[in-house]
Amino acid sequence: MEAVIALVAALVATGGTYSYLRFVKKWVGIKNIPEEVILETANKKIAEKMNQVNEEVESARRETEERMRKVRKEMMTQEELLIERERKLNGRAKMLDEKSEELEKGSQEIKNMQKGLENTRAKLKTELEAISSLTREEAKKKLMQEVEADMADYEAQLIRKAEKKAEEISDEKAKELLIEAMQKVETDYVGETTTTSVKIEDDKVKGRIIGKEGRNIRAFEKATGVDVIVDDSPTTIGLSSFDPLRREIAKVALTKLVGDGRIHPGSIEEAIRKAKNDIAQEIKKNGQILAEEAGWPGIDIGLLKLIGKMKYRTSYGQTLMSHTIELIRLGSALAAELNADVDLVKKACLLHDVGKILSHKLDIPHHHISGQVARKYGLDDKLVNAIEAHHLDIEPQSVEAMIVHIADSISGARPGARKDSYEQYVKRIEGIENAAKEIAGDKIMEVFAIRAGRELRVIVNPNVASDSEIKVLAKKIAEHIQKTQNYPGNVEVSVIREFRAVEVAR
């Protein structure tokens, strides 16, 4: 029943008339619904609809007012901006007008100054002519005379420079002629490199050299201080180090190991010990060769061993042994031509660079070290002076000393005799090793710069340094190298402490 009443009320509320009421009553078949009830319900619905419409209208009005308020606010803001912009434009226009007026005034002042300068110049010209009593043509002529005198002085300077250059060229030409005359006694030069090769039969030998997980190659590199290169060729193993003596010891030891076939850490140490003994004999043999070249059969055994190491030291890429032999021959030839003491010159040439063998231990020039070595072995003062004065920072006191200097200059100036880049490389590597020695002192047993100076291995005495100290030591060495040395890239510092207890079962 309520649903029917609601339907009728809705019809009335939506515009129905009284005739609709009768229609509905007849259609529904309900005759006992009072019309008052239906009208009351319809009026309520109408009221609700009207309230809803009023609320919607009120909401729309509020939204419209809010939108209008925002629009008015935006318009006011834009108006303020336009006013401010107009004010700035007016100020700028005023400033431009003022600048324009200033420019016009400045332009007029410049024109006035130009006129004044022209008048002043004409006045000064007249006064100058009156003071100097010279016309313009006369002053011009006098000026030309002074310029010609200056040009004459300039030409004289050019002539003096040309004469000096001619003297230099003549000196250079004389040196070239002297070198050509001495070529008959020069020794062959073979450039030294930082790599030595050892031939092997096949990859199986290479595998035994590397060892299980690389233990053999690590033991070999640690004991010799050289880099072992196994990847360049299937039948060749490379040994790389800046120190020729280390390379030679490593080469002899590796040759022994390959020939024996038994390769393990124990046999590696034994082979290296034997290689050092063999090299010691080779050093003595080299010393005898040099002593015979210098005609010095009774040389002290200490000096003999020292000069024997010249084969394993280089100077600008040339071995000291080759350089010394060449110098002995040059010096003896010059001394014979000049009727000087040939025997003294040959001995001085033999020992002139012996200080380079010890230069990494002392921070003084090598020829000063050579002089100290000569004094240590009781050589006479004249010979000592000829040895240590060959670079002329010490005054030569004899003709023989000058002959040693001239022979050394000829040997060094010979084309192809020296390679500065190699010498600089060796000095850089030695500097890195010496930097570690400066920091560690007596804690160090061995120092090896390997991998072209990119890695430094410091083997410390386990009885002096503890495990906790080596970490600090590695950091100090790295910081010292960073502060004092020049090197490309990075230098990895590895400090190794290894304790060994050895007993013999009898």
C-alpha positions in Angstrom: 0.0 0.0 0.0 2.8 2.4 1.0 4.5 1.7 -2.3 1.4 2.7 -4.2 1.0 5.9 -2.3 4.6 6.8 -2.9 4.1 6.2 -6.6 1.1 8.4 -6.7 2.8 11.0 -4.7 5.7 11.0 -7.1 3.4 11.4 -10.1 1.8 14.4 -8.4 5.1 15.9 -7.5 6.4 15.7 -11.0 3.5 17.6 -12.4 0.4 15.3 -12.1 -3.1 16.8 -11.7 -6.2 15.7 -9.9 -7.3 13.7 -12.9 -4.1 11.6 -12.4 -5.3 10.8 -8.9 -8.5 9.3 -10.2 -6.7 7.4 -13.0 -4.3 5.9 -10.5 -7.0 4.9 -8.1 -9.0 3.3 -10.9 -5.8 1.6 -12.4 -4.6 0.3 -9.1 -8.0 -0.7 -8.1 -7.8 0.8 -4.7 -10.8 3.0 -3.9 -10.4 3.5 -0.2 -7.1 5.7 -0.3 -8.0 9.2 0.8 -7.0 11.9 -1.6 -5.7 14.0 1.4 -3.2 11.3 2.1 -2.0 11.3 -1.4 -1.8 15.1 -1.6 0.0 15.3 1.7 2.6 12.8 0.6 3.0 14.6 -2.7 3.5 17.9 -1.0 6.2 16.4 1.2 8.0 15.1 -1.9 7.6 18.4 -3.5 9.1 20.2 -0.5 12.0 17.8 -0.4 12.6 18.4 -4.1 12.4 22.2 -3.6 14.9 22.0 -0.7 17.3 20.0 -2.8 17.0 22.4 -5.7 17.5 25.3 -3.4 20.6 23.7 -1.9 22.0 23.1 -5.4 21.3 26.6 -6.4 22.9 27.9 -3.2 26.0 25.7 -3.8 26.3 26.9 -7.4 25.9 30.5 -6.2 28.7 30.1 -3.7 31.0 28.4 -6.2 30.3 31.2 -8.7 31.1 33.9 -6.1 34.3 32.0 -5.1 35.3 31.8 -8.7 34.6 35.5 -9.3 36.6 36.4 -6.1 39.6 34.4 -7.4 39.3 36.0 -10.8 39.1 39.5 -9.3 42.2 38.7 -7.1 44.1 37.5 -10.2 43.1 40.6 -12.1 44.3 42.8 -9.2 47.6 40.9 -9.1 48.1 41.2 -12.9 47.2 44.9 -12.6 49.8 45.4 -9.9 52.4 43.6 -12.0 51.6 45.8 -15.0 51.8 48.9 -12.9 55.2 47.8 -11.5 56.5 46.9 -14.9 55.3 50.2 -16.3 57.1 52.0 -13.4 60.3 50.1 -14.2 60.0 50.9 -17.9 59.5 54.5 -17.1 62.6 54.5 -14.8 64.6 52.7 -17.5 63.5 55.1 -20.2 64.5 58.0 -17.9 67.9 56.4 -17.3 68.4 55.9 -21.0 67.5 59.5 -21.6 70.1 60.6 -19.0 72.7 58.3 -20.5 72.0 59.7 -24.0 72.5 63.2 -22.7 75.7 62.2 -21.0 77.0 60.6 -24.2 76.2 63.7 -26.2 78.0 65.8 -23.6 81.0 63.4 -23.7 81.1 63.4 -27.4 81.1 67.1 -27.5 83.9 67.2 -24.9 86.0 64.7 -26.9 85.6 66.9 -30.0 86.7 69.9 -28.0 89.7 68.0 -26.6 90.7 66.9 -30.1 90.6 70.5 -31.3 92.6 71.5 -28.3 95.2 68.8 -28.9 95.5 69.8 -32.5 96.1 73.4 -31.5 98.6 72.3 -28.8 100.4 70.1 -31.3 100.8 72.9 -33.7 101.9 75.2 -30.9 104.5 72.7 -29.6 105.8 72.1 -33.1 106.4 75.8 -33.6 108.0 76.1 -30.2 110.2 73.0 -30.8 111.4 74.3 -34.1 112.2 77.6 -32.4 114.1 76.0 -29.5 116.0 73.4 -31.6 116.7 75.9 -34.4 115.8 73.0 -36.7 113.2 72.8 -39.4 111.2 69.7 -39.9 113.4 68.5 -42.7 116.5 69.1 -40.6 115.1 67.1 -37.7 114.1 64.3 -40.0 117.6 64.1 -41.4 119.1 64.1 -37.9 116.8 61.3 -36.8 117.8 59.2 -39.8 121.4 59.6 -38.9 120.7 58.3 -35.4 118.8 55.4 -36.8 121.7 54.5 -39.1 124.1 54.6 -36.1 121.8 52.2 -34.2 121.6 49.9 -37.2 125.4 49.9 -37.4 125.5 48.8 -33.7 122.9 46.1 -34.4 124.9 44.8 -37.4 128.0 44.7 -35.2 126.1 42.6 -32.6 125.0 40.3 -35.4 128.5 39.9 -36.6 129.7 39.1 -33.0 127.0 36.5 -32.6 127.9 35.0 -36.0 131.5 34.8 -35.0 130.6 33.1 -31.7 128.4 30.6 -33.5 131.2 29.9 -35.9 133.5 29.2 -33.0 130.9 26.8 -31.5 130.5 25.1 -34.8 134.3 24.8 -35.2 134.6 23.3 -31.7 131.8 20.8 -32.5 133.5 20.0 -35.8 136.8 19.4 -34.0 135.1 17.1 -31.5 133.5 15.1 -34.4 136.9 14.8 -36.1 138.4 13.6 -32.8 135.6 11.0 -32.4 136.2 9.7 -35.9 139.9 9.4 -35.2 139.1 7.3 -32.0 136.6 5.0 -33.7 139.3 2.5 -34.3 139.4 1.7 -30.6 135.7 1.8 -29.8 134.0 -1.3 -28.5 130.7 -2.7 -29.8 127.7 -1.5 -28.0 124.8 -3.8 -27.2 121.7 -2.1 -25.7 120.6 -3.6 -22.4 116.9 -4.3 -21.8 115.0 -5.2 -18.7 114.0 -8.7 -19.9 116.0 -11.9 -20.2 114.6 -15.0 -22.0 115.1 -18.7 -21.1 114.3 -21.3 -23.7 112.2 -24.4 -22.6 111.1 -27.5 -24.5 107.3 -27.4 -24.1 104.4 -26.3 -22.0 104.8 -29.2 -19.6 108.0 -27.6 -18.4 106.2 -24.3 -18.1 103.6 -26.0 -16.0 106.2 -27.4 -13.6 107.8 -24.0 -13.3 104.4 -22.5 -12.3 103.6 -25.3 -9.9 100.4 -26.2 -8.1 98.3 -23.0 -7.7 101.4 -21.0 -8.7 103.5 -21.9 -5.6 106.7 -22.5 -7.5 106.6 -19.3 -9.5 105.8 -17.3 -6.4 108.7 -18.9 -4.5 111.0 -18.1 -7.4 109.9 -14.5 -7.7 110.2 -14.0 -3.9 113.7 -15.4 -3.7 115.1 -13.6 -6.8 113.2 -10.4 -6.9 112.3 -10.7 -10.6 109.0 -11.0 -12.5 108.5 -14.3 -14.3 106.6 -13.9 -17.6 105.1 -17.2 -18.9 102.6 -16.0 -21.5 104.7 -14.4 -24.2 105.8 -17.6 -26.0 105.1 -21.4 -25.5 108.8 -22.1 -25.6 110.2 -19.1 -23.8 110.0 -17.8 -20.2 110.8 -14.2 -19.6 112.6 -12.8 -16.6 112.0 -9.1 -16.0 113.9 -6.8 -13.6 115.6 -3.5 -13.7 118.7 -5.0 -12.0 120.8 -7.0 -14.5 122.5 -8.9 -11.6 119.2 -10.2 -10.4 118.1 -11.2 -13.9 121.4 -13.1 -14.4 121.0 -15.0 -11.1 117.4 -15.8 -12.0 118.4 -16.9 -15.5 121.2 -19.2 -14.2 118.9 -20.6 -11.5 116.0 -21.2 -13.9 118.3 -22.9 -16.4 119.5 -25.3 -13.7 115.9 -26.0 -12.6 114.7 -26.7 -16.1 117.8 -29.0 -16.7 117.3 -30.9 -13.5 113.5 -31.3 -13.9 112.7 -31.3 -10.2 111.0 -28.0 -9.5 109.6 -27.3 -6.0 110.3 -24.6 -3.4 113.2 -26.5 -1.9 114.9 -27.1 -5.2 114.3 -23.5 -6.2 116.1 -22.2 -3.1 119.0 -24.6 -3.8 119.2 -23.6 -7.4 119.3 -19.9 -6.5 122.1 -20.5 -4.0 124.2 -22.3 -6.6 123.4 -19.6 -9.1 124.7 -16.9 -6.7 127.9 -18.9 -6.3 128.3 -19.2 -10.1 127.7 -15.5 -10.6 130.2 -14.8 -7.8 132.8 -16.7 -9.9 131.6 -14.9 -13.0 132.1 -11.6 -11.3 135.7 -12.5 -10.3 136.3 -13.6 -13.9 134.9 -10.3 -15.3 137.1 -8.4 -12.9 140.2 -10.3 -14.2 139.2 -9.4 -17.7 139.0 -5.7 -16.9 142.2 -5.8 -14.9 144.1 -7.3 -17.8 142.6 -4.7 -20.1 144.0 -2.0 -17.8 147.3 -3.8 -17.4 146.9 -4.1 -13.6 147.7 -7.7 -12.7 148.3 -7.0 -9.0 145.0 -5.3 -8.3 143.6 -5.8 -4.8 141.1 -8.7 -4.6 138.4 -6.3 -3.1 138.7 -4.0 -6.1 138.7 -7.0 -8.5 135.3 -8.2 -7.1 134.0 -4.7 -7.2 134.9 -4.0 -10.8 133.7 -7.5 -11.8 130.1 -6.4 -11.0 130.3 -3.8 -13.8 128.9 -6.3 -16.2 125.7 -6.3 -14.2 125.3 -2.5 -13.8 124.3 -0.1 -16.6 124.9 3.5 -17.4 122.3 5.1 -19.8 121.5 1.6 -21.1 125.1 0.5 -21.6 126.9 -1.9 -19.3 129.6 -0.4 -17.2 131.9 -3.1 -18.3 131.6 -2.3 -22.0 131.9 1.5 -21.3 135.0 0.9 -19.1 136.7 -1.2 -21.7 136.0 1.4 -24.4 137.3 4.2 -22.0 140.5 2.3 -21.2 141.3 2.0 -24.9 140.4 5.6 -25.7 142.4 6.9 -22.7 145.5 4.8 -23.5 145.5 6.0 -27.1 145.2 9.6 -26.1 147.8 9.3 -23.4 150.2 7.7 -25.9 149.7 10.5 -28.4 150.3 13.2 -25.7 153.3 11.4 -24.0 151.3 11.1 -20.7 151.4 8.3 -18.1 149.6 5.6 -20.0 149.5 3.2 -17.0 148.0 5.8 -14.7 145.4 6.8 -17.3 144.3 3.1 -17.8 143.9 2.6 -14.1 141.9 5.8 -13.7 139.7 4.8 -16.6 139.2 1.4 -15.0 138.0 2.9 -11.7 136.4 6.1 -12.9 132.8 4.7 -12.7 133.3 2.1 -10.0 131.2 4.4 -7.7 128.1 3.6 -9.8 128.1 0.1 -8.4 127.6 1.6 -4.9 125.6 4.8 -5.8 122.3 3.2 -4.7 123.8 3.0 -1.1 125.2 6.5 -0.9 123.4 9.8 -1.7 126.5 11.5 -3.4 127.7 11.7 -7.0 129.2 8.4 -8.3 132.6 9.9 -9.2 133.0 11.1 -5.6 132.3 7.6 -4.5 134.9 6.3 -6.9 137.4 8.6 -5.3 136.6 7.4 -1.9 137.0 3.8 -3.0 140.4 4.6 -4.5 141.5 6.2 -1.2 140.2 3.2 0.7 142.5 0.9 -1.2 145.5 3.2 -0.7 146.0 4.5 -4.3 148.1 7.6 -4.8 146.7 11.1 -4.8 147.4 11.7 -8.5 145.4 8.6 -9.5 142.6 9.4 -7.1 142.3 12.9 -8.6 142.2 11.5 -12.2 139.4 9.2 -11.1 137.1 11.6 -9.3 137.7 14.7 -11.5 136.4 13.2 -14.8 133.2 15.4 -14.5 135.3 18.5 -13.8 133.3 19.5 -10.6 136.7 18.7 -8.9 139.7 20.5 -10.4 141.9 18.2 -12.5 145.5 18.4 -11.3 147.2 16.6 -14.1 147.2 16.0 -17.9 146.2 12.4 -17.1 143.0 13.6 -15.3 142.0 15.7 -18.3 142.6 12.8 -20.7 140.2 10.7 -18.6 137.6 13.4 -18.8 138.1 13.8 -22.6 137.9 10.0 -23.1 134.7 9.8 -21.0 133.2 12.7 -23.0 134.0 11.0 -26.3 132.6 7.7 -25.1 129.3 9.3 -23.9 128.9 11.5 -27.0 129.3 8.6 -29.4 126.0 8.1 -31.3 124.0 5.3 -29.8 126.2 4.9 -26.7 123.5 6.0 -24.3 119.8 5.7 -23.7 118.5 8.3 -21.3 115.0 6.7 -20.9 116.5 3.4 -19.7 118.7 5.2 -17.2 115.8 7.2 -15.9 113.8 4.0 -15.5 116.6 2.3 -13.5 116.9 5.4 -11.3 113.2 5.4 -10.6 113.2 1.7 -9.6 116.2 2.2 -7.4 114.6 5.2 -5.8 111.5 3.2 -4.9 113.7 0.5 -3.3 115.8 3.0 -1.4 112.7 4.7 -0.1 111.7 1.4 1.5 115.1 1.0 3.0 115.1 4.5 4.5 111.9 3.7 6.4 112.5 0.1 7.4 116.2 0.3 8.2 117.6 -2.8 9.9 114.3 -4.6 9.7 114.7 -5.3 6.0 116.3 -8.4 4.7 115.5 -8.0 1.0 113.7 -5.3 -1.1 112.5 -6.1 -4.6 110.8 -3.7 -7.0 109.0 -5.8 -9.6 106.5 -5.4 -12.4 108.3 -2.4 -13.7 108.1 -0.7 -10.3 104.3 -1.2 -9.9 104.9 -3.6 -7.0 107.4 -3.4 -4.1 108.1 -6.5 -2.0 109.8 -6.0 1.3 111.0 -9.1 3.1 111.6 -8.2 6.8 113.6 -10.0 9.5 111.1 -12.0 11.6 113.3 -11.6 14.7 113.1 -7.8 14.5 109.6 -7.0 13.2 106.4 -8.5 14.6 103.2 -9.4 12.7 101.5 -6.3 14.1 104.3 -4.0 13.0 104.4 -5.0 9.3 101.0 -3.5 8.6 102.2 -0.1 10.0 105.5 -0.5 8.2 103.7 -1.1 4.8 101.7 2.1 5.3 104.7 4.2 6.2 106.7 2.9 3.2 103.8 3.6 0.9 103.4 7.2 2.3 107.1 7.8 2.0 107.2 6.6 -1.6 104.2 8.8 -2.4 105.9 11.9 -1.0 109.5 11.4 -2.3 109.3 9.5 -5.6 108.0 10.1 -9.1 106.3 7.2 -10.8 103.4 6.5 -13.2 100.3 4.7 -11.8 100.4 3.1 -8.4 103.0 1.2 -6.4 101.7 -1.7 -4.4 103.8 -2.3 -1.2 103.8 -5.9 0.1 105.7 -6.4 3.4 106.4 -10.1 4.0 107.4 -11.7 7.3 108.3 -15.3 7.2 109.8 -17.3 10.1 111.8 -20.5 9.4 113.2 -23.0 11.8 115.8 -25.3 10.3 117.4 -28.3 11.9 119.4 -31.2 10.5 118.7 -34.8 11.3 122.1 -36.7 11.6 
